[in-house]
């Protein structure tokens, strides 16, 4: 049963590293090492009363080959499943297949190129962001690094999606 206990300890260390402590350090490396040791140990013969497995050449070589083939097979099956399962009849209804490219008309914010050069009035103090009125339309704007007082005349100098940059006139 020590192989199972070592595997559970290794899994717990790896789980702790992934979900509780940030990064990939000592806990994750130790967990992976314990998991690999427990798998190799489970595939080799043990002498009664000894913790470590009997490491004759044939037994250890056979265990390492099995572990390497199992790891390679798992990686290959995972890659193939990630590539072909989303296209299968069973998984197709739950997979988002529509792309939202800008070329097809999708964007996070409406481009406001028509505002370039327009003048309006700041409805509030812009420090640096706030709201301005352009031809009766309230628009969120950003001043270019300067403080602009309420009721000042502003001009649009840049537009980048939802970011409309103004300057004091």
Phi and psi in radians as a Rosetta constraint file:
Dihedral C 1 N 2 CA 2 C 2 CIRCULARHARMONIC -1.138 0.35
Dihedral N 2 CA 2 C 2 N 3 CIRCULARHARMONIC -0.503 0.35
Dihedral C 2 N 3 CA 3 C 3 CIRCULARHARMONIC -1.131 0.35
Dihedral N 3 CA 3 C 3 N 4 CIRCULARHARMONIC -0.705 0.35
Dihedral C 3 N 4 CA 4 C 4 CIRCULARHARMONIC -1.173 0.35
Dihedral N 4 CA 4 C 4 N 5 CIRCULARHARMONIC -0.728 0.35
Dihedral C 4 N 5 CA 5 C 5 CIRCULARHARMONIC -1.122 0.35
Dihedral N 5 CA 5 C 5 N 6 CIRCULARHARMONIC -0.757 0.35
Dihedral C 5 N 6 CA 6 C 6 CIRCULARHARMONIC -1.106 0.35
Dihedral N 6 CA 6 C 6 N 7 CIRCULARHARMONIC -0.717 0.35
Dihedral C 6 N 7 CA 7 C 7 CIRCULARHARMONIC -1.070 0.35
Dihedral N 7 CA 7 C 7 N 8 CIRCULARHARMONIC -0.782 0.35
Dihedral C 7 N 8 CA 8 C 8 CIRCULARHARMONIC -1.126 0.35
Dihedral N 8 CA 8 C 8 N 9 CIRCULARHARMONIC -0.708 0.35
Dihedral C 8 N 9 CA 9 C 9 CIRCULARHARMONIC -1.110 0.35
Dihedral N 9 CA 9 C 9 N 10 CIRCULARHARMONIC -0.775 0.35
Dihedral C 9 N 10 CA 10 C 10 CIRCULARHARMONIC -1.074 0.35
Dihedral N 10 CA 10 C 10 N 11 CIRCULARHARMONIC -0.736 0.35
Dihedral C 10 N 11 CA 11 C 11 CIRCULARHARMONIC -1.123 0.35
Dihedral N 11 CA 11 C 11 N 12 CIRCULARHARMONIC -0.707 0.35
Dihedral C 11 N 12 CA 12 C 12 CIRCULARHARMONIC -1.128 0.35
Dihedral N 12 CA 12 C 12 N 13 CIRCULARHARMONIC -0.711 0.35
Dihedral C 12 N 13 CA 13 C 13 CIRCULARHARMONIC -1.115 0.35
Dihedral N 13 CA 13 C 13 N 14 CIRCULARHARMONIC -0.759 0.35
Dihedral C 13 N 14 CA 14 C 14 CIRCULARHARMONIC -1.139 0.35
Dihedral N 14 CA 14 C 14 N 15 CIRCULARHARMONIC -0.729 0.35
Dihedral C 14 N 15 CA 15 C 15 CIRCULARHARMONIC -1.059 0.35
Dihedral N 15 CA 15 C 15 N 16 CIRCULARHARMONIC -0.758 0.35
Dihedral C 15 N 16 CA 16 C 16 CIRCULARHARMONIC -1.084 0.35
Dihedral N 16 CA 16 C 16 N 17 CIRCULARHARMONIC -0.736 0.35
Dihedral C 16 N 17 CA 17 C 17 CIRCULARHARMONIC -1.133 0.35
Dihedral N 17 CA 17 C 17 N 18 CIRCULARHARMONIC -0.717 0.35
Dihedral C 17 N 18 CA 18 C 18 CIRCULARHARMONIC -1.333 0.35
Dihedral N 18 CA 18 C 18 N 19 CIRCULARHARMONIC -0.787 0.35
Dihedral C 18 N 19 CA 19 C 19 CIRCULARHARMONIC -1.793 0.35
Dihedral N 19 CA 19 C 19 N 20 CIRCULARHARMONIC -0.292 0.35
Dihedral C 19 N 20 CA 20 C 20 CIRCULARHARMONIC -2.000 0.35
Dihedral N 20 CA 20 C 20 N 21 CIRCULARHARMONIC -0.922 0.35
Dihedral C 20 N 21 CA 21 C 21 CIRCULARHARMONIC -1.734 0.35
Dihedral N 21 CA 21 C 21 N 22 CIRCULARHARMONIC 2.440 0.35
Dihedral C 21 N 22 CA 22 C 22 CIRCULARHARMONIC -1.338 0.35
Dihedral N 22 CA 22 C 22 N 23 CIRCULARHARMONIC 2.732 0.35
Dihedral C 22 N 23 CA 23 C 23 CIRCULARHARMONIC 1.553 0.35
Dihedral N 23 CA 23 C 23 N 24 CIRCULARHARMONIC -3.013 0.35
Dihedral C 23 N 24 CA 24 C 24 CIRCULARHARMONIC -2.303 0.35
Dihedral N 24 CA 24 C 24 N 25 CIRCULARHARMONIC 1.712 0.35
Dihedral C 24 N 25 CA 25 C 25 CIRCULARHARMONIC -2.292 0.35
Dihedral N 25 CA 25 C 25 N 26 CIRCULARHARMONIC -2.362 0.35
Dihedral C 25 N 26 CA 26 C 26 CIRCULARHARMONIC -1.119 0.35
Dihedral N 26 CA 26 C 26 N 27 CIRCULARHARMONIC -0.760 0.35
Dihedral C 26 N 27 CA 27 C 27 CIRCULARHARMONIC -1.109 0.35
Dihedral N 27 CA 27 C 27 N 28 CIRCULARHARMONIC -0.790 0.35
Dihedral C 27 N 28 CA 28 C 28 CIRCULARHARMONIC -1.150 0.35
Dihedral N 28 CA 28 C 28 N 29 CIRCULARHARMONIC -0.767 0.35
Dihedral C 28 N 29 CA 29 C 29 CIRCULARHARMONIC -1.128 0.35
Dihedral N 29 CA 29 C 29 N 30 CIRCULARHARMONIC -0.744 0.35
Dihedral C 29 N 30 CA 30 C 30 CIRCULARHARMONIC -1.121 0.35
Dihedral N 30 CA 30 C 30 N 31 CIRCULARHARMONIC -0.718 0.35
Dihedral C 30 N 31 CA 31 C 31 CIRCULARHARMONIC -1.084 0.35
Dihedral N 31 CA 31 C 31 N 32 CIRCULARHARMONIC -0.797 0.35
Dihedral C 31 N 32 CA 32 C 32 CIRCULARHARMONIC -1.114 0.35
Dihedral N 32 CA 32 C 32 N 33 CIRCULARHARMONIC -0.730 0.35
Dihedral C 32 N 33 CA 33 C 33 CIRCULARHARMONIC -1.079 0.35
Dihedral N 33 CA 33 C 33 N 34 CIRCULARHARMONIC -0.745 0.35
Dihedral C 33 N 34 CA 34 C 34 CIRCULARHARMONIC -1.172 0.35
Dihedral N 34 CA 34 C 34 N 35 CIRCULARHARMONIC -0.657 0.35
Dihedral C 34 N 35 CA 35 C 35 CIRCULARHARMONIC -1.122 0.35
Dihedral N 35 CA 35 C 35 N 36 CIRCULARHARMONIC -0.814 0.35
Dihedral C 35 N 36 CA 36 C 36 CIRCULARHARMONIC -1.113 0.35
Dihedral N 36 CA 36 C 36 N 37 CIRCULARHARMONIC -0.729 0.35
Dihedral C 36 N 37 CA 37 C 37 CIRCULARHARMONIC -1.079 0.35
Dihedral N 37 CA 37 C 37 N 38 CIRCULARHARMONIC -0.742 0.35
Dihedral C 37 N 38 CA 38 C 38 CIRCULARHARMONIC -1.153 0.35
Dihedral N 38 CA 38 C 38 N 39 CIRCULARHARMONIC -0.660 0.35
Dihedral C 38 N 39 CA 39 C 39 CIRCULARHARMONIC -1.169 0.35
Dihedral N 39 CA 39 C 39 N 40 CIRCULARHARMONIC -0.762 0.35
Dihedral C 39 N 40 CA 40 C 40 CIRCULARHARMONIC -1.129 0.35
Dihedral N 40 CA 40 C 40 N 41 CIRCULARHARMONIC -0.712 0.35
Dihedral C 40 N 41 CA 41 C 41 CIRCULARHARMONIC -1.134 0.35
Dihedral N 41 CA 41 C 41 N 42 CIRCULARHARMONIC -0.633 0.35
Dihedral C 41 N 42 CA 42 C 42 CIRCULARHARMONIC -1.212 0.35
Dihedral N 42 CA 42 C 42 N 43 CIRCULARHARMONIC -0.396 0.35
Dihedral C 42 N 43 CA 43 C 43 CIRCULARHARMONIC -1.661 0.35
Dihedral N 43 CA 43 C 43 N 44 CIRCULARHARMONIC 0.064 0.35
Dihedral C 43 N 44 CA 44 C 44 CIRCULARHARMONIC -2.065 0.35
Dihedral N 44 CA 44 C 44 N 45 CIRCULARHARMONIC 2.846 0.35
Dihedral C 44 N 45 CA 45 C 45 CIRCULARHARMONIC -1.378 0.35
Dihedral N 45 CA 45 C 45 N 46 CIRCULARHARMONIC 2.566 0.35
Dihedral C 45 N 46 CA 46 C 46 CIRCULARHARMONIC -2.095 0.35
Dihedral N 46 CA 46 C 46 N 47 CIRCULARHARMONIC 2.452 0.35
Dihedral C 46 N 47 CA 47 C 47 CIRCULARHARMONIC -1.433 0.35
Dihedral N 47 CA 47 C 47 N 48 CIRCULARHARMONIC 2.405 0.35
Dihedral C 47 N 48 CA 48 C 48 CIRCULARHARMONIC -0.991 0.35
Dihedral N 48 CA 48 C 48 N 49 CIRCULARHARMONIC 2.310 0.35
Dihedral C 48 N 49 CA 49 C 49 CIRCULARHARMONIC 1.506 0.35
Dihedral N 49 CA 49 C 49 N 50 CIRCULARHARMONIC -0.025 0.35
Dihedral C 49 N 50 CA 50 C 50 CIRCULARHARMONIC -1.950 0.35
Dihedral N 50 CA 50 C 50 N 51 CIRCULARHARMONIC 2.408 0.35
Dihedral C 50 N 51 CA 51 C 51 CIRCULARHARMONIC -1.373 0.35
Dihedral N 51 CA 51 C 51 N 52 CIRCULARHARMONIC -0.771 0.35
Dihedral C 51 N 52 CA 52 C 52 CIRCULARHARMONIC -1.437 0.35
Dihedral N 52 CA 52 C 52 N 53 CIRCULARHARMONIC 2.555 0.35
Dihedral C 52 N 53 CA 53 C 53 CIRCULARHARMONIC -1.226 0.35
Dihedral N 53 CA 53 C 53 N 54 CIRCULARHARMONIC 2.813 0.35
Dihedral C 53 N 54 CA 54 C 54 CIRCULARHARMONIC -1.277 0.35
Dihedral N 54 CA 54 C 54 N 55 CIRCULARHARMONIC 2.115 0.35
Dihedral C 54 N 55 CA 55 C 55 CIRCULARHARMONIC -1.846 0.35
Dihedral N 55 CA 55 C 55 N 56 CIRCULARHARMONIC 0.997 0.35
Dihedral C 55 N 56 CA 56 C 56 CIRCULARHARMONIC -1.350 0.35
Dihedral N 56 CA 56 C 56 N 57 CIRCULARHARMONIC 2.859 0.35
Dihedral C 56 N 57 CA 57 C 57 CIRCULARHARMONIC -1.059 0.35
Dihedral N 57 CA 57 C 57 N 58 CIRCULARHARMONIC -0.792 0.35
Dihedral C 57 N 58 CA 58 C 58 CIRCULARHARMONIC -1.174 0.35
Dihedral N 58 CA 58 C 58 N 59 CIRCULARHARMONIC -0.763 0.35
Dihedral C 58 N 59 CA 59 C 59 CIRCULARHARMONIC -1.144 0.35
Dihedral N 59 CA 59 C 59 N 60 CIRCULARHARMONIC -0.832 0.35
Dihedral C 59 N 60 CA 60 C 60 CIRCULARHARMONIC -1.170 0.35
Dihedral N 60 CA 60 C 60 N 61 CIRCULARHARMONIC -0.728 0.35
Dihedral C 60 N 61 CA 61 C 61 CIRCULARHARMONIC -1.110 0.35
Dihedral N 61 CA 61 C 61 N 62 CIRCULARHARMONIC -0.735 0.35
Dihedral C 61 N 62 CA 62 C 62 CIRCULARHARMONIC -1.100 0.35
Dihedral N 62 CA 62 C 62 N 63 CIRCULARHARMONIC -0.719 0.35
Dihedral C 62 N 63 CA 63 C 63 CIRCULARHARMONIC -1.161 0.35
Dihedral N 63 CA 63 C 63 N 64 CIRCULARHARMONIC -0.724 0.35
Dihedral C 63 N 64 CA 64 C 64 CIRCULARHARMONIC -1.159 0.35
Dihedral N 64 CA 64 C 64 N 65 CIRCULARHARMONIC -0.714 0.35
Dihedral C 64 N 65 CA 65 C 65 CIRCULARHARMONIC -1.099 0.35
Dihedral N 65 CA 65 C 65 N 66 CIRCULARHARMONIC -0.770 0.35
Dihedral C 65 N 66 CA 66 C 66 CIRCULARHARMONIC -1.073 0.35
Dihedral N 66 CA 66 C 66 N 67 CIRCULARHARMONIC -0.762 0.35
Dihedral C 66 N 67 CA 67 C 67 CIRCULARHARMONIC -1.142 0.35
Dihedral N 67 CA 67 C 67 N 68 CIRCULARHARMONIC -0.733 0.35
Dihedral C 67 N 68 CA 68 C 68 CIRCULARHARMONIC -1.136 0.35
Dihedral N 68 CA 68 C 68 N 69 CIRCULARHARMONIC -0.758 0.35
Dihedral C 68 N 69 CA 69 C 69 CIRCULARHARMONIC -1.139 0.35
Dihedral N 69 CA 69 C 69 N 70 CIRCULARHARMONIC -0.696 0.35
Dihedral C 69 N 70 CA 70 C 70 CIRCULARHARMONIC -1.127 0.35
Dihedral N 70 CA 70 C 70 N 71 CIRCULARHARMONIC -0.727 0.35
Dihedral C 70 N 71 CA 71 C 71 CIRCULARHARMONIC -1.156 0.35
Dihedral N 71 CA 71 C 71 N 72 CIRCULARHARMONIC -0.787 0.35
Dihedral C 71 N 72 CA 72 C 72 CIRCULARHARMONIC -1.117 0.35
Dihedral N 72 CA 72 C 72 N 73 CIRCULARHARMONIC -0.703 0.35
Dihedral C 72 N 73 CA 73 C 73 CIRCULARHARMONIC -1.127 0.35
Dihedral N 73 CA 73 C 73 N 74 CIRCULARHARMONIC -0.689 0.35
Dihedral C 73 N 74 CA 74 C 74 CIRCULARHARMONIC -1.122 0.35
Dihedral N 74 CA 74 C 74 N 75 CIRCULARHARMONIC -0.742 0.35
Dihedral C 74 N 75 CA 75 C 75 CIRCULARHARMONIC -1.124 0.35
Dihedral N 75 CA 75 C 75 N 76 CIRCULARHARMONIC -0.757 0.35
Dihedral C 75 N 76 CA 76 C 76 CIRCULARHARMONIC -1.127 0.35
Dihedral N 76 CA 76 C 76 N 77 CIRCULARHARMONIC -0.777 0.35
Dihedral C 76 N 77 CA 77 C 77 CIRCULARHARMONIC -1.146 0.35
Dihedral N 77 CA 77 C 77 N 78 CIRCULARHARMONIC -0.694 0.35
Dihedral C 77 N 78 CA 78 C 78 CIRCULARHARMONIC -1.089 0.35
Dihedral N 78 CA 78 C 78 N 79 CIRCULARHARMONIC -0.736 0.35
Dihedral C 78 N 79 CA 79 C 79 CIRCULARHARMONIC -1.115 0.35
Dihedral N 79 CA 79 C 79 N 80 CIRCULARHARMONIC -0.828 0.35
Dihedral C 79 N 80 CA 80 C 80 CIRCULARHARMONIC -1.134 0.35
Dihedral N 80 CA 80 C 80 N 81 CIRCULARHARMONIC -0.687 0.35
Dihedral C 80 N 81 CA 81 C 81 CIRCULARHARMONIC -1.136 0.35
Dihedral N 81 CA 81 C 81 N 82 CIRCULARHARMONIC -0.712 0.35
Dihedral C 81 N 82 CA 82 C 82 CIRCULARHARMONIC -1.155 0.35
Dihedral N 82 CA 82 C 82 N 83 CIRCULARHARMONIC -0.502 0.35
Dihedral C 82 N 83 CA 83 C 83 CIRCULARHARMONIC -1.490 0.35
Dihedral N 83 CA 83 C 83 N 84 CIRCULARHARMONIC -0.734 0.35
Dihedral C 83 N 84 CA 84 C 84 CIRCULARHARMONIC -1.832 0.35
Dihedral N 84 CA 84 C 84 N 85 CIRCULARHARMONIC -0.460 0.35
Dihedral C 84 N 85 CA 85 C 85 CIRCULARHARMONIC -1.100 0.35
Dihedral N 85 CA 85 C 85 N 86 CIRCULARHARMONIC -0.705 0.35
Dihedral C 85 N 86 CA 86 C 86 CIRCULARHARMONIC -1.070 0.35
Dihedral N 86 CA 86 C 86 N 87 CIRCULARHARMONIC -0.400 0.35
Dihedral C 86 N 87 CA 87 C 87 CIRCULARHARMONIC -1.596 0.35
Dihedral N 87 CA 87 C 87 N 88 CIRCULARHARMONIC -0.085 0.35
Dihedral C 87 N 88 CA 88 C 88 CIRCULARHARMONIC -1.309 0.35
Dihedral N 88 CA 88 C 88 N 89 CIRCULARHARMONIC 2.825 0.35
Dihedral C 88 N 89 CA 89 C 89 CIRCULARHARMONIC -1.115 0.35
Dihedral N 89 CA 89 C 89 N 90 CIRCULARHARMONIC -0.586 0.35
Dihedral C 89 N 90 CA 90 C 90 CIRCULARHARMONIC -1.264 0.35
Dihedral N 90 CA 90 C 90 N 91 CIRCULARHARMONIC -0.761 0.35
Dihedral C 90 N 91 CA 91 C 91 CIRCULARHARMONIC -1.618 0.35
Dihedral N 91 CA 91 C 91 N 92 CIRCULARHARMONIC -0.237 0.35
Dihedral C 91 N 92 CA 92 C 92 CIRCULARHARMONIC -0.978 0.35
Dihedral N 92 CA 92 C 92 N 93 CIRCULARHARMONIC -0.699 0.35
Dihedral C 92 N 93 CA 93 C 93 CIRCULARHARMONIC -1.162 0.35
Dihedral N 93 CA 93 C 93 N 94 CIRCULARHARMONIC -0.372 0.35
Dihedral C 93 N 94 CA 94 C 94 CIRCULARHARMONIC -1.814 0.35
Dihedral N 94 CA 94 C 94 N 95 CIRCULARHARMONIC 0.079 0.35
Dihedral C 94 N 95 CA 95 C 95 CIRCULARHARMONIC -1.881 0.35
Dihedral N 95 CA 95 C 95 N 96 CIRCULARHARMONIC 2.267 0.35
Dihedral C 95 N 96 CA 96 C 96 CIRCULARHARMONIC -1.329 0.35
Dihedral N 96 CA 96 C 96 N 97 CIRCULARHARMONIC 2.035 0.35
Dihedral C 96 N 97 CA 97 C 97 CIRCULARHARMONIC -1.908 0.35
Dihedral N 97 CA 97 C 97 N 98 CIRCULARHARMONIC -0.206 0.35
Dihedral C 97 N 98 CA 98 C 98 CIRCULARHARMONIC -1.393 0.35
Dihedral N 98 CA 98 C 98 N 99 CIRCULARHARMONIC 2.340 0.35
Dihedral C 98 N 99 CA 99 C 99 CIRCULARHARMONIC -1.708 0.35
Dihedral N 99 CA 99 C 99 N 100 CIRCULARHARMONIC 2.575 0.35
Dihedral C 99 N 100 CA 100 C 100 CIRCULARHARMONIC -2.004 0.35
Dihedral N 100 CA 100 C 100 N 101 CIRCULARHARMONIC 1.275 0.35
Dihedral C 100 N 101 CA 101 C 101 CIRCULARHARMONIC -1.493 0.35
Dihedral N 101 CA 101 C 101 N 102 CIRCULARHARMONIC 2.643 0.35
Dihedral C 101 N 102 CA 102 C 102 CIRCULARHARMONIC -1.132 0.35
Dihedral N 102 CA 102 C 102 N 103 CIRCULARHARMONIC -0.578 0.35
Dihedral C 102 N 103 CA 103 C 103 CIRCULARHARMONIC -1.120 0.35
Dihedral N 103 CA 103 C 103 N 104 CIRCULARHARMONIC -0.463 0.35
Dihedral C 103 N 104 CA 104 C 104 CIRCULARHARMONIC -1.595 0.35
Dihedral N 104 CA 104 C 104 N 105 CIRCULARHARMONIC 0.085 0.35
Dihedral C 104 N 105 CA 105 C 105 CIRCULARHARMONIC 1.753 0.35
Dihedral N 105 CA 105 C 105 N 106 CIRCULARHARMONIC 0.063 0.35
Dihedral C 105 N 106 CA 106 C 106 CIRCULARHARMONIC -1.647 0.35
Dihedral N 106 CA 106 C 106 N 107 CIRCULARHARMONIC 2.383 0.35
Dihedral C 106 N 107 CA 107 C 107 CIRCULARHARMONIC -2.705 0.35
Dihedral N 107 CA 107 C 107 N 108 CIRCULARHARMONIC 2.763 0.35
Dihedral C 107 N 108 CA 108 C 108 CIRCULARHARMONIC -1.269 0.35
Dihedral N 108 CA 108 C 108 N 109 CIRCULARHARMONIC -0.544 0.35
Dihedral C 108 N 109 CA 109 C 109 CIRCULARHARMONIC -2.458 0.35
Dihedral N 109 CA 109 C 109 N 110 CIRCULARHARMONIC 2.605 0.35
Dihedral C 109 N 110 CA 110 C 110 CIRCULARHARMONIC -1.240 0.35
Dihedral N 110 CA 110 C 110 N 111 CIRCULARHARMONIC 2.276 0.35
Dihedral C 110 N 111 CA 111 C 111 CIRCULARHARMONIC -1.239 0.35
Dihedral N 111 CA 111 C 111 N 112 CIRCULARHARMONIC 2.349 0.35
Dihedral C 111 N 112 CA 112 C 112 CIRCULARHARMONIC -2.096 0.35
Dihedral N 112 CA 112 C 112 N 113 CIRCULARHARMONIC 0.900 0.35
Dihedral C 112 N 113 CA 113 C 113 CIRCULARHARMONIC -1.091 0.35
Dihedral N 113 CA 113 C 113 N 114 CIRCULARHARMONIC -0.454 0.35
Dihedral C 113 N 114 CA 114 C 114 CIRCULARHARMONIC -1.174 0.35
Dihedral N 114 CA 114 C 114 N 115 CIRCULARHARMONIC -0.252 0.35
Dihedral C 114 N 115 CA 115 C 115 CIRCULARHARMONIC -1.458 0.35
Dihedral N 115 CA 115 C 115 N 116 CIRCULARHARMONIC -0.244 0.35
Dihedral C 115 N 116 CA 116 C 116 CIRCULARHARMONIC -0.977 0.35
Dihedral N 116 CA 116 C 116 N 117 CIRCULARHARMONIC 2.225 0.35
Dihedral C 116 N 117 CA 117 C 117 CIRCULARHARMONIC 1.482 0.35
Dihedral N 117 CA 117 C 117 N 118 CIRCULARHARMONIC -0.210 0.35
Dihedral C 117 N 118 CA 118 C 118 CIRCULARHARMONIC -1.229 0.35
Dihedral N 118 CA 118 C 118 N 119 CIRCULARHARMONIC 2.605 0.35
Dihedral C 118 N 119 CA 119 C 119 CIRCULARHARMONIC -1.926 0.35
Dihedral N 119 CA 119 C 119 N 120 CIRCULARHARMONIC 2.529 0.35
Dihedral C 119 N 120 CA 120 C 120 CIRCULARHARMONIC -2.609 0.35
Dihedral N 120 CA 120 C 120 N 121 CIRCULARHARMONIC -2.930 0.35
Dihedral C 120 N 121 CA 121 C 121 CIRCULARHARMONIC -2.147 0.35
Dihedral N 121 CA 121 C 121 N 122 CIRCULARHARMONIC 2.329 0.35
Dihedral C 121 N 122 CA 122 C 122 CIRCULARHARMONIC -1.234 0.35
Dihedral N 122 CA 122 C 122 N 123 CIRCULARHARMONIC 2.141 0.35
Dihedral C 122 N 123 CA 123 C 123 CIRCULARHARMONIC -1.427 0.35
Dihedral N 123 CA 123 C 123 N 124 CIRCULARHARMONIC -0.267 0.35
Dihedral C 123 N 124 CA 124 C 124 CIRCULARHARMONIC -2.621 0.35
Dihedral N 124 CA 124 C 124 N 125 CIRCULARHARMONIC 2.972 0.35
Dihedral C 124 N 125 CA 125 C 125 CIRCULARHARMONIC -1.125 0.35
Dihedral N 125 CA 125 C 125 N 126 CIRCULARHARMONIC 2.293 0.35
Dihedral C 125 N 126 CA 126 C 126 CIRCULARHARMONIC -1.748 0.35
Dihedral N 126 CA 126 C 126 N 127 CIRCULARHARMONIC 1.908 0.35
Dihedral C 126 N 127 CA 127 C 127 CIRCULARHARMONIC -2.373 0.35
Dihedral N 127 CA 127 C 127 N 128 CIRCULARHARMONIC 1.224 0.35
Dihedral C 127 N 128 CA 128 C 128 CIRCULARHARMONIC -1.599 0.35
Dihedral N 128 CA 128 C 128 N 129 CIRCULARHARMONIC -0.137 0.35
Dihedral C 128 N 129 CA 129 C 129 CIRCULARHARMONIC -1.852 0.35
Dihedral N 129 CA 129 C 129 N 130 CIRCULARHARMONIC 2.807 0.35
Dihedral C 129 N 130 CA 130 C 130 CIRCULARHARMONIC 3.049 0.35
Dihedral N 130 CA 130 C 130 N 131 CIRCULARHARMONIC -2.650 0.35
Dihedral C 130 N 131 CA 131 C 131 CIRCULARHARMONIC -2.229 0.35
Dihedral N 131 CA 131 C 131 N 132 CIRCULARHARMONIC 2.501 0.35
Dihedral C 131 N 132 CA 132 C 132 CIRCULARHARMONIC -2.328 0.35
Dihedral N 132 CA 132 C 132 N 133 CIRCULARHARMONIC 2.772 0.35
Dihedral C 132 N 133 CA 133 C 133 CIRCULARHARMONIC -1.909 0.35
Dihedral N 133 CA 133 C 133 N 134 CIRCULARHARMONIC 2.099 0.35
Dihedral C 133 N 134 CA 134 C 134 CIRCULARHARMONIC -2.144 0.35
Dihedral N 134 CA 134 C 134 N 135 CIRCULARHARMONIC 1.986 0.35
Dihedral C 134 N 135 CA 135 C 135 CIRCULARHARMONIC 0.882 0.35
Dihedral N 135 CA 135 C 135 N 136 CIRCULARHARMONIC 0.749 0.35
Dihedral C 135 N 136 CA 136 C 136 CIRCULARHARMONIC 1.429 0.35
Dihedral N 136 CA 136 C 136 N 137 CIRCULARHARMONIC 0.042 0.35
Dihedral C 136 N 137 CA 137 C 137 CIRCULARHARMONIC -1.910 0.35
Dihedral N 137 CA 137 C 137 N 138 CIRCULARHARMONIC 2.203 0.35
Dihedral C 137 N 138 CA 138 C 138 CIRCULARHARMONIC -1.423 0.35
Dihedral N 138 CA 138 C 138 N 139 CIRCULARHARMONIC 2.253 0.35
Dihedral C 138 N 139 CA 139 C 139 CIRCULARHARMONIC -2.370 0.35
Dihedral N 139 CA 139 C 139 N 140 CIRCULARHARMONIC 2.381 0.35
Dihedral C 139 N 140 CA 140 C 140 CIRCULARHARMONIC -1.295 0.35
Dihedral N 140 CA 140 C 140 N 141 CIRCULARHARMONIC 2.258 0.35
Dihedral C 140 N 141 CA 141 C 141 CIRCULARHARMONIC -2.299 0.35
Dihedral N 141 CA 141 C 141 N 142 CIRCULARHARMONIC 2.941 0.35
Dihedral C 141 N 142 CA 142 C 142 CIRCULARHARMONIC -2.299 0.35
Dihedral N 142 CA 142 C 142 N 143 CIRCULARHARMONIC 2.256 0.35
Dihedral C 142 N 143 CA 143 C 143 CIRCULARHARMONIC -1.412 0.35
Dihedral N 143 CA 143 C 143 N 144 CIRCULARHARMONIC 2.584 0.35
Dihedral C 143 N 144 CA 144 C 144 CIRCULARHARMONIC -1.428 0.35
Dihedral N 144 CA 144 C 144 N 145 CIRCULARHARMONIC 1.347 0.35
Dihedral C 144 N 145 CA 145 C 145 CIRCULARHARMONIC 1.241 0.35
Dihedral N 145 CA 145 C 145 N 146 CIRCULARHARMONIC 0.103 0.35
Dihedral C 145 N 146 CA 146 C 146 CIRCULARHARMONIC -2.122 0.35
Dihedral N 146 CA 146 C 146 N 147 CIRCULARHARMONIC 2.736 0.35
Dihedral C 146 N 147 CA 147 C 147 CIRCULARHARMONIC -1.476 0.35
Dihedral N 147 CA 147 C 147 N 148 CIRCULARHARMONIC 2.209 0.35
Dihedral C 147 N 148 CA 148 C 148 CIRCULARHARMONIC -2.092 0.35
Dihedral N 148 CA 148 C 148 N 149 CIRCULARHARMONIC 2.206 0.35
Dihedral C 148 N 149 CA 149 C 149 CIRCULARHARMONIC -1.348 0.35
Dihedral N 149 CA 149 C 149 N 150 CIRCULARHARMONIC 2.749 0.35
Dihedral C 149 N 150 CA 150 C 150 CIRCULARHARMONIC -1.007 0.35
Dihedral N 150 CA 150 C 150 N 151 CIRCULARHARMONIC 2.522 0.35
Dihedral C 150 N 151 CA 151 C 151 CIRCULARHARMONIC 1.212 0.35
Dihedral N 151 CA 151 C 151 N 152 CIRCULARHARMONIC 0.212 0.35
Dihedral C 151 N 152 CA 152 C 152 CIRCULARHARMONIC -1.435 0.35
Dihedral N 152 CA 152 C 152 N 153 CIRCULARHARMONIC 2.650 0.35
Dihedral C 152 N 153 CA 153 C 153 CIRCULARHARMONIC -1.423 0.35
Dihedral N 153 CA 153 C 153 N 154 CIRCULARHARMONIC 2.302 0.35
Dihedral C 153 N 154 CA 154 C 154 CIRCULARHARMONIC -2.194 0.35
Dihedral N 154 CA 154 C 154 N 155 CIRCULARHARMONIC 2.716 0.35
Dihedral C 154 N 155 CA 155 C 155 CIRCULARHARMONIC -2.211 0.35
Dihedral N 155 CA 155 C 155 N 156 CIRCULARHARMONIC 2.423 0.35
Dihedral C 155 N 156 CA 156 C 156 CIRCULARHARMONIC -1.361 0.35
Dihedral N 156 CA 156 C 156 N 157 CIRCULARHARMONIC 2.194 0.35
Dihedral C 156 N 157 CA 157 C 157 CIRCULARHARMONIC -1.991 0.35
Dihedral N 157 CA 157 C 157 N 158 CIRCULARHARMONIC -0.342 0.35
Dihedral C 157 N 158 CA 158 C 158 CIRCULARHARMONIC -2.612 0.35
Dihedral N 158 CA 158 C 158 N 159 CIRCULARHARMONIC 2.593 0.35
Dihedral C 158 N 159 CA 159 C 159 CIRCULARHARMONIC -2.376 0.35
Dihedral N 159 CA 159 C 159 N 160 CIRCULARHARMONIC 2.286 0.35
Dihedral C 159 N 160 CA 160 C 160 CIRCULARHARMONIC -2.381 0.35
Dihedral N 160 CA 160 C 160 N 161 CIRCULARHARMONIC 1.465 0.35
Dihedral C 160 N 161 CA 161 C 161 CIRCULARHARMONIC 1.141 0.35
Dihedral N 161 CA 161 C 161 N 162 CIRCULARHARMONIC -2.062 0.35
Dihedral C 161 N 162 CA 162 C 162 CIRCULARHARMONIC -1.464 0.35
Dihedral N 162 CA 162 C 162 N 163 CIRCULARHARMONIC -0.152 0.35
Dihedral C 162 N 163 CA 163 C 163 CIRCULARHARMONIC -1.564 0.35
Dihedral N 163 CA 163 C 163 N 164 CIRCULARHARMONIC 1.948 0.35
Dihedral C 163 N 164 CA 164 C 164 CIRCULARHARMONIC -1.999 0.35
Dihedral N 164 CA 164 C 164 N 165 CIRCULARHARMONIC 2.022 0.35
Dihedral C 164 N 165 CA 165 C 165 CIRCULARHARMONIC -1.721 0.35
Dihedral N 165 CA 165 C 165 N 166 CIRCULARHARMONIC 2.315 0.35
Dihedral C 165 N 166 CA 166 C 166 CIRCULARHARMONIC -2.173 0.35
Dihedral N 166 CA 166 C 166 N 167 CIRCULARHARMONIC 2.843 0.35
Dihedral C 166 N 167 CA 167 C 167 CIRCULARHARMONIC -2.353 0.35
Dihedral N 167 CA 167 C 167 N 168 CIRCULARHARMONIC 2.740 0.35
Dihedral C 167 N 168 CA 168 C 168 CIRCULARHARMONIC -1.318 0.35
Dihedral N 168 CA 168 C 168 N 169 CIRCULARHARMONIC 2.404 0.35
